[in-house]
Amino acid sequence: MQGLKQVDFMSHDVNLPELTFRGMLLGMVITIIFTASNVYLGLKVGLTFSSSIPAAVISMAVLKMFKDSNVLENNMVQTQASAAGTLSAVIFIIPGLLMIGYWQGFAFWQTLMICACGGSLGVLFTIPLRRAMIVNSDLPYPEGLAAAEILKVGSGNAAGTKENGAKDILAGGFVSAIISFCTSGFQIISSEVHYWFSLGKITSQLPLGFSTALLGAGYLIGIASGMAILAGVILAWVVFVPYLTSVLTPAAGQSASAFAQAVWAQKVRLIGAGTIGIAAIWTLITLVKPILEGMRISIEAMRKSETGKNLHRMDTDMSPKAIGMVLAVIIVGLLGTFYSFIADAQLAASTTWIFVIAGVGVAIGMGFFVAAACGYMAGLIGTSASPISGIGILGIIISSLVVLGIGSTVSLFDTAMGTKFAIALAIFMTSVIVSIAAISNDNLQDLKTGYLVGATPWKQQVALLLGCIIGAFAIAPVLNLLYEAYGFVGAMPRAGMDESQVLSAPQATLMATIATGIFSHNLDWNYILFGVGVGIVVIIVDLLLKKGTAKYCLPPLAVGMGIYLPPTLETPLILGAVMSYFVTRYLRDRARERSPQHVEEDVEFCNRRGVLFASGLIVGESLMGVIIAVIIVFSVTSGGSDSPLALVGKDFARTADWLGLLVFIGMIVMFIRRIINVKFEADK
């Protein structure tokens, strides 16, 4: 590595290992691990984590064993891994096929092809966007910039940086995995506690969740999103649930806590769905101008894509011939996949092909729009804040309306099975759209990172395609594994399963609910419309806050999620966000006292360690969840119990609650100490 420090990585003639077999092999391993982690976390709480920075740190730690490793090769590894980690966003929609009872398990090849074709389309659609949105644009791409800085520093200019980064991730992952094993495996530690209280007919709860992964996720989302989620929790459990329990009548023999839980699940969550829907649409409306601008410059760039063979190495995309060949393979794959899915409904041949062509056409047509939209939004506000959920909601509505229009002309809805097929087809179509949106949203961040470190674009685009294909192979087995072990809301593989362990899959539940409501006309739209009204009020409040000062805002999407998600999943998110805010304030105050000339550098260095440790917490709990799922599946399939590792019975529950609280507090203290116990410039 010593001889590489003076190399000009931006040079056209640089000749260093970049797209290597060892790098792709390492990227493949990281891809499978992070895809499994993201699938588990997304199904549990509706959140996924960005795998770019953790993958970059792991790559630097492993490839340092090779003397000719360099920043370009490390960038390729994180590019491949981030593509697959982002592709896992398809879980926000495809579990809906089980929730409506159309699938009894995830069809391996259909799931694989939806993910691979959708993700690869997302890669192709970002190729004409690269030169327009990255090279010739001042869009910030915040995550791309951050990943580039870590790659540059970790390549050798700051001794020990990559080793410490790997240690932070490993430390967080180890601690989180052990806690998760004691919680979900041994069950000697509670994962959550509820304190229910009643005042007359009014019933509500004080919830607290102990998830270390969500604590880490809360640290990453920031104080604005954390406070918006808190506002949603307050609306749900201080306003809506108490009011509805006071005016509605419980079922005979139903306890107050069970009644309140049912009111939230059947009524209040629909309010949350309405809030999420209008907030997502509003977010897209505010970005109509940049979306149209992004599409315009992307089309112009496509026309100018072949400008000769004397382009600089850093300005060479995949050739139009290669793009055309890959696109042809994708279209054939989509046609075959849609035909396989629709043929199962045993419709007339002409009707089958009408639906096949419509499905592929909607997926590709809307796919290019969402690629341009998500690419531009990612550049403006970052990948994490980009409203993929809004794309999903719009996608399911458009897909449902298309299927509704065609189905009405061919008498599809004369039978209950025909209606179920229509809902399933709308979900299937939207799965492709969400895959395209998610990959487009992330890939331009990767291409920005590559642009800043000197990568060759066409090699990155090959790595992105490889990441999508490898990730697609991992998603279906992990989905089936988790379904068999935990089940989904409304879709349990076996009778008598522990409903407290069920995976909520909130976005998939929402999408299935919307599609079912459109086709069957039995959705209680009053609560959804009320939620739309709540969302409009939140939007107005957000606008007023932003108008008064740039420091305050109330993200409407986060408020909707606060109403919609289970509160025990949200409390650690809120605590993590609050912790991040106060720790950053403390670091800044301390830096001003000790090293006033290095305030921002010192705070950034400490916070970077916090980000890496938080990423480790997410990965550790997520991977342990997958491991325990494997154990449960083996146990159940061999005639054992759903809790094969449990060491205690239900009479240990109170003690487990207290142990869970104590361990969670200890985790917060450890987290904070790891961030603030870093030497500042003045102390070195």
Backbone hydrogen bonds, N-H to C=O, Kabsch-Sander energy under -0.5 kcal/mol:
donor,donor_aa,acceptor,acceptor_aa,energy
4,L,1,M,-1.4
5,K,1,M,-0.6
5,K,2,Q,-1.0
7,V,4,L,-1.4
9,F,7,V,-1.1
11,S,8,D,-1.7
14,V,11,S,-0.7
20,T,18,E,-1.3
24,M,20,T,-2.4
25,L,21,F,-2.4
26,L,22,R,-2.5
27,G,23,G,-2.8
28,M,24,M,-2.1
29,V,25,L,-1.8
30,I,26,L,-2.5
31,T,27,G,-2.6
32,I,28,M,-2.2
33,I,29,V,-2.1
34,F,30,I,-3.0
35,T,31,T,-2.5
36,A,32,I,-2.2
37,S,33,I,-2.1
38,N,34,F,-2.7
39,V,35,T,-2.5
40,Y,36,A,-2.1
41,L,37,S,-2.6
42,G,38,N,-2.8
43,L,39,V,-2.1
44,K,40,Y,-1.9
45,V,41,L,-2.5
46,G,41,L,-0.6
46,G,42,G,-1.6
47,L,41,L,-0.8
55,A,51,S,-2.2
56,A,52,S,-2.3
57,V,53,I,-2.3
58,I,54,P,-2.5
59,S,55,A,-2.5
60,M,56,A,-2.4
61,A,57,V,-2.1
62,V,58,I,-2.1
63,L,59,S,-3.1
64,K,60,M,-0.9
65,M,62,V,-1.5
66,F,63,L,-2.0
67,K,65,M,-0.5
69,S,66,F,-1.7
74,N,70,N,-2.1
75,N,71,V,-2.1
76,M,72,L,-1.6
77,V,73,E,-1.7
78,Q,74,N,-2.1
79,T,75,N,-2.1
80,Q,76,M,-2.3
81,A,77,V,-2.4
82,S,78,Q,-2.4
83,A,79,T,-1.6
84,A,80,Q,-1.5
85,G,81,A,-2.3
86,T,82,S,-2.1
87,L,83,A,-1.8
88,S,84,A,-0.9
89,A,86,T,-2.1
90,V,87,L,-2.0
91,I,88,S,-2.1
92,F,89,A,-2.1
93,I,90,V,-1.8
94,I,90,V,-2.3
96,G,93,I,-1.8
97,L,94,I,-1.9
98,L,95,P,-1.3
99,M,95,P,-1.8
100,I,96,G,-1.8
101,G,98,L,-1.1
102,Y,97,L,-1.5
103,W,97,L,-2.2
107,A,105,G,-0.6
111,T,107,A,-2.6
112,L,108,F,-2.8
113,M,109,W,-2.6
114,I,110,Q,-2.3
115,C,111,T,-2.1
116,A,112,L,-3.1
117,C,113,M,-2.7
118,G,114,I,-2.1
119,G,115,C,-2.6
120,S,116,A,-2.3
121,L,117,C,-2.3
122,G,118,G,-2.0
123,V,119,G,-1.7
124,L,120,S,-2.5
125,F,121,L,-2.9
126,T,122,G,-0.9
126,T,123,V,-0.7
127,I,123,V,-0.7
127,I,124,L,-1.0
130,R,126,T,-1.1
130,R,127,I,-0.8
131,R,127,I,-0.6
132,A,128,P,-0.6
133,M,129,L,-3.3
134,I,130,R,-2.2
135,V,130,R,-1.2
136,N,131,R,-2.3
137,S,134,I,-0.7
141,Y,379,G,-2.0
145,L,141,Y,-2.3
146,A,142,P,-2.1
147,A,143,E,-2.5
148,A,144,G,-2.0
149,E,145,L,-2.1
150,I,146,A,-2.1
151,L,147,A,-2.2
152,K,148,A,-2.5
153,V,149,E,-2.6
154,G,150,I,-2.6
155,S,151,L,-0.9
155,S,152,K,-0.6
156,G,153,V,-1.4
157,N,152,K,-0.7
158,A,153,V,-1.2
161,T,158,A,-2.0
164,N,160,G,-2.7
165,G,161,T,-2.4
166,A,162,K,-2.3
167,K,163,E,-2.3
168,D,164,N,-2.5
169,I,165,G,-2.1
170,L,166,A,-2.9
171,A,167,K,-2.9
172,G,168,D,-2.4
173,G,169,I,-2.7
174,F,170,L,-2.7
175,V,171,A,-2.3
176,S,172,G,-2.3
177,A,173,G,-2.3
178,I,174,F,-2.3
179,I,175,V,-2.3
180,S,176,S,-2.5
181,F,177,A,-2.4
182,C,178,I,-2.1
183,T,179,I,-1.7
184,S,180,S,-3.1
185,G,180,S,-0.7
185,G,181,F,-1.2
186,F,181,F,-2.2
188,I,182,C,-1.8
189,I,182,C,-1.1
190,S,656,A,-2.2
193,V,208,L,-2.7
195,Y,206,L,-1.6
196,W,194,H,-0.6
197,F,204,S,-2.2
199,L,202,I,-2.6
202,I,199,L,-1.8
204,S,197,F,-2.0
206,L,195,Y,-2.1
208,L,193,V,-2.0
210,F,191,S,-2.9
215,L,211,S,-1.5
216,G,212,T,-2.3
217,A,213,A,-2.4
218,G,214,L,-2.6
219,Y,215,L,-1.7
220,L,216,G,-1.3
221,I,217,A,-1.7
222,G,218,G,-1.1
226,G,222,G,-1.9
227,M,223,I,-2.7
228,A,224,A,-1.9
229,I,225,S,-2.4
230,L,226,G,-2.1
231,A,227,M,-2.3
232,G,228,A,-1.9
233,V,229,I,-2.4
234,I,230,L,-2.6
235,L,231,A,-2.4
236,A,232,G,-2.4
237,W,233,V,-3.0
238,V,234,I,-2.4
239,V,234,I,-0.9
239,V,235,L,-0.7
240,F,235,L,-3.1
241,V,236,A,-2.9
243,Y,239,V,-1.9
244,L,240,F,-2.9
245,T,241,V,-2.6
246,S,242,P,-1.1
247,V,243,Y,-1.0
248,L,244,L,-2.1
254,Q,251,A,-2.2
259,F,255,S,-2.4
260,A,256,A,-2.5
261,Q,257,S,-2.4
262,A,258,A,-2.2
263,V,259,F,-2.5
264,W,260,A,-2.2
265,A,261,Q,-2.4
266,Q,262,A,-2.7
267,K,263,V,-2.2
268,V,263,V,-1.8
269,R,264,W,-2.3
270,L,267,K,-0.6
271,I,267,K,-1.2
272,G,268,V,-2.2
273,A,269,R,-2.2
274,G,270,L,-2.2
275,T,271,I,-2.2
276,I,272,G,-2.7
277,G,273,A,-2.5
278,I,274,G,-2.2
279,A,275,T,-2.2
280,A,276,I,-2.6
281,I,277,G,-2.2
282,W,278,I,-2.5
283,T,279,A,-2.3
284,L,280,A,-2.0
285,I,281,I,-2.5
286,T,282,W,-2.5
287,L,283,T,-0.6
287,L,284,L,-0.7
288,V,285,I,-1.7
291,I,287,L,-2.5
292,L,288,V,-2.8
293,E,289,K,-2.4
294,G,290,P,-2.6
295,M,291,I,-2.3
296,R,292,L,-2.3
297,I,293,E,-2.5
298,S,294,G,-1.7
299,I,295,M,-2.1
300,E,296,R,-2.1
301,A,297,I,-2.2
302,M,298,S,-1.8
303,R,299,I,-1.7
304,K,300,E,-1.2
305,S,302,M,-1.2
307,T,305,S,-0.9
315,D,312,H,-2.6
316,T,313,R,-1.0
317,D,315,D,-0.7
323,I,319,S,-2.7
324,G,320,P,-2.6
325,M,321,K,-2.1
326,V,322,A,-2.5
327,L,323,I,-2.8
328,A,324,G,-2.3
329,V,325,M,-2.1
330,I,326,V,-2.3
331,I,327,L,-2.7
332,V,328,A,-2.4
333,G,329,V,-2.5
334,L,330,I,-2.8
335,L,331,I,-2.7
336,G,332,V,-2.5
337,T,333,G,-2.3
338,F,334,L,-3.0
339,Y,335,L,-2.3
340,S,336,G,-2.3
341,F,337,T,-2.2
342,I,338,F,-2.9
343,A,339,Y,-2.8
344,D,340,S,-0.7
345,A,342,I,-1.8
346,Q,343,A,-1.8
352,T,348,A,-2.8
353,W,349,A,-2.2
354,I,350,S,-1.9
355,F,351,T,-2.3
356,V,352,T,-2.2
357,I,353,W,-2.6
358,A,354,I,-2.4
359,G,355,F,-2.8
360,V,356,V,-2.5
361,G,357,I,-2.6
362,V,358,A,-2.8
363,A,359,G,-2.2
364,I,360,V,-2.6
365,G,361,G,-3.0
366,M,362,V,-2.5
367,G,363,A,-1.2
368,F,364,I,-1.9
369,F,365,G,-1.1
370,V,366,M,-2.6
371,A,367,G,-2.1
372,A,368,F,-2.2
373,A,369,F,-2.6
374,C,370,V,-3.2
375,G,371,A,-2.4
376,Y,372,A,-2.0
377,M,373,A,-2.5
378,A,374,C,-2.7
379,G,375,G,-1.5
380,L,376,Y,-1.8
381,I,377,M,-3.0
382,G,377,M,-0.6
382,G,378,A,-1.4
386,S,382,G,-0.7
386,S,383,T,-0.8
388,I,386,S,-2.1
391,I,387,P,-1.5
392,G,388,I,-2.5
393,I,389,S,-2.5
394,L,390,G,-2.5
395,G,391,I,-2.7
396,I,392,G,-2.6
397,I,393,I,-2.0
398,I,394,L,-2.7
399,S,395,G,-2.8
400,S,396,I,-2.2
401,L,397,I,-2.4
402,V,398,I,-2.3
403,V,399,S,-2.5
404,L,400,S,-2.9
405,G,401,L,-2.5
406,I,402,V,-2.4
407,G,403,V,-3.2
408,S,404,L,-1.9
409,T,405,G,-0.9
409,T,406,I,-0.7
410,V,406,I,-0.9
410,V,407,G,-0.5
411,S,408,S,-0.6
412,L,407,G,-2.7
414,D,411,S,-1.0
415,T,412,L,-0.8
419,T,415,T,-1.6
420,K,416,A,-2.2
421,F,417,M,-2.4
422,A,418,G,-2.1
423,I,419,T,-2.2
424,A,420,K,-2.4
425,L,421,F,-2.9
426,A,422,A,-2.1
427,I,423,I,-2.1
428,F,424,A,-2.5
429,M,425,L,-2.7
430,T,426,A,-2.2
431,S,427,I,-1.6
432,V,428,F,-1.0
432,V,429,M,-0.6
433,I,429,M,-1.5
434,V,430,T,-2.8
435,S,431,S,-1.9
436,I,432,V,-2.3
437,A,433,I,-2.6
438,A,434,V,-2.7
439,I,435,S,-2.1
440,S,436,I,-2.5
441,N,437,A,-2.2
442,D,438,A,-1.4
443,N,439,I,-3.2
444,L,440,S,-1.1
445,Q,442,D,-0.7
446,D,442,D,-1.6
447,L,443,N,-2.7
448,K,444,L,-2.0
449,T,445,Q,-2.2
450,G,446,D,-2.7
451,Y,447,L,-2.2
452,L,448,K,-1.9
453,V,449,T,-1.5
454,G,450,G,-1.4
455,A,450,G,-3.1
458,W,316,T,-1.9
459,K,456,T,-0.7
460,Q,456,T,-1.8
461,Q,457,P,-2.6
462,V,458,W,-1.8
463,A,459,K,-2.2
464,L,460,Q,-2.5
465,L,461,Q,-2.0
466,L,462,V,-2.5
467,G,463,A,-2.4
468,C,464,L,-2.1
469,I,465,L,-2.1
470,I,466,L,-2.5
471,G,467,G,-2.5
472,A,468,C,-2.0
473,F,469,I,-1.6
474,A,470,I,-1.2
475,I,471,G,-1.8
476,A,472,A,-1.0
478,V,474,A,-1.6
479,L,475,I,-2.6
480,N,476,A,-2.4
481,L,477,P,-2.4
482,L,478,V,-2.6
483,Y,479,L,-2.3
484,E,480,N,-2.5
485,A,481,L,-1.7
486,Y,482,L,-2.9
487,G,482,L,-1.1
487,G,483,Y,-0.6
488,F,491,A,-2.6
489,V,503,L,-1.2
491,A,488,F,-2.3
497,M,494,R,-0.8
499,E,497,M,-0.8
501,Q,498,D,-1.4
502,V,499,E,-0.9
503,L,487,G,-2.6
504,S,44,K,-0.6
504,S,502,V,-0.5
505,A,43,L,-4.1
509,T,505,A,-2.4
510,L,506,P,-2.3
511,M,507,Q,-2.8
512,A,508,A,-2.6
513,T,509,T,-2.2
514,I,510,L,-2.4
515,A,511,M,-2.6
516,T,512,A,-2.6
517,G,513,T,-2.2
518,I,514,I,-2.0
519,F,515,A,-1.9
520,S,516,T,-2.9
521,H,517,G,-1.3
525,W,523,L,-1.8
527,Y,524,D,-0.7
528,I,524,D,-1.0
529,L,525,W,-3.2
530,F,526,N,-2.2
531,G,527,Y,-2.3
532,V,528,I,-2.1
533,G,529,L,-2.0
534,V,530,F,-2.4
535,G,531,G,-2.7
536,I,532,V,-2.2
537,V,533,G,-2.1
538,V,534,V,-2.4
539,I,535,G,-2.5
540,I,536,I,-2.2
541,V,537,V,-2.4
542,D,538,V,-2.8
543,L,539,I,-2.4
544,L,540,I,-2.4
545,L,541,V,-2.5
546,K,542,D,-2.4
547,K,543,L,-2.1
548,G,544,L,-2.1
549,T,545,L,-2.3
552,Y,549,T,-0.7
559,V,555,P,-1.7
560,G,556,P,-2.2
561,M,557,L,-2.2
562,G,558,A,-1.9
563,I,559,V,-1.6
564,Y,560,G,-2.1
565,L,561,M,-2.9
569,L,566,P,-1.4
570,E,566,P,-0.8
571,T,567,P,-2.0
573,L,569,L,-0.5
574,I,570,E,-2.6
575,L,571,T,-2.7
576,G,572,P,-2.5
577,A,573,L,-2.1
578,V,574,I,-2.5
579,M,575,L,-2.6
580,S,576,G,-2.2
581,Y,577,A,-2.0
582,F,578,V,-2.4
583,V,579,M,-2.6
584,T,580,S,-2.1
585,R,581,Y,-2.0
586,Y,582,F,-2.4
587,L,583,V,-2.7
588,R,584,T,-2.4
589,D,585,R,-2.3
590,R,586,Y,-2.5
591,A,587,L,-2.4
592,R,588,R,-2.0
593,E,589,D,-1.3
594,R,590,R,-2.4
595,S,591,A,-2.7
598,H,595,S,-2.3
599,V,596,P,-0.7
602,D,598,H,-2.6
603,V,599,V,-2.5
604,E,600,E,-2.5
605,F,601,E,-2.2
606,C,602,D,-2.3
607,N,603,V,-2.7
608,R,604,E,-2.2
609,R,605,F,-1.5
610,G,606,C,-1.8
611,V,607,N,-2.6
612,L,608,R,-2.3
613,F,609,R,-2.5
614,A,610,G,-2.6
615,S,611,V,-2.3
616,G,612,L,-2.0
617,L,613,F,-2.1
618,I,614,A,-1.9
619,V,615,S,-2.5
620,G,616,G,-2.9
621,E,617,L,-1.9
622,S,618,I,-2.2
623,L,619,V,-2.8
624,M,620,G,-2.2
625,G,621,E,-2.0
626,V,622,S,-1.7
627,I,623,L,-2.5
628,I,624,M,-2.8
629,A,625,G,-1.7
630,V,626,V,-1.9
631,I,627,I,-2.0
632,I,628,I,-2.7
633,V,629,A,-2.5
634,F,630,V,-2.3
635,S,631,I,-2.2
636,V,632,I,-3.1
637,T,633,V,-2.7
638,S,634,F,-1.0
639,G,636,V,-1.7
640,G,635,S,-3.7
646,A,643,S,-1.1
647,L,186,F,-2.4
648,V,186,F,-0.7
652,F,649,G,-1.6
653,A,650,K,-1.7
656,A,652,F,-2.6
657,D,653,A,-2.1
658,W,654,R,-1.8
659,L,655,T,-2.6
660,G,656,A,-2.5
661,L,657,D,-2.2
662,L,658,W,-2.5
663,V,659,L,-2.7
664,F,660,G,-2.2
665,I,661,L,-2.3
666,G,662,L,-2.5
667,M,663,V,-2.3
668,I,664,F,-2.1
669,V,665,I,-2.3
670,M,666,G,-2.5
671,F,667,M,-2.5
672,I,668,I,-2.5
673,R,669,V,-2.6
674,R,670,M,-2.2
675,I,671,F,-1.3
676,I,672,I,-2.6
677,N,673,R,-2.0
678,V,676,I,-1.3
683,D,680,F,-1.5
684,K,680,F,-0.8
684,K,681,E,-0.8
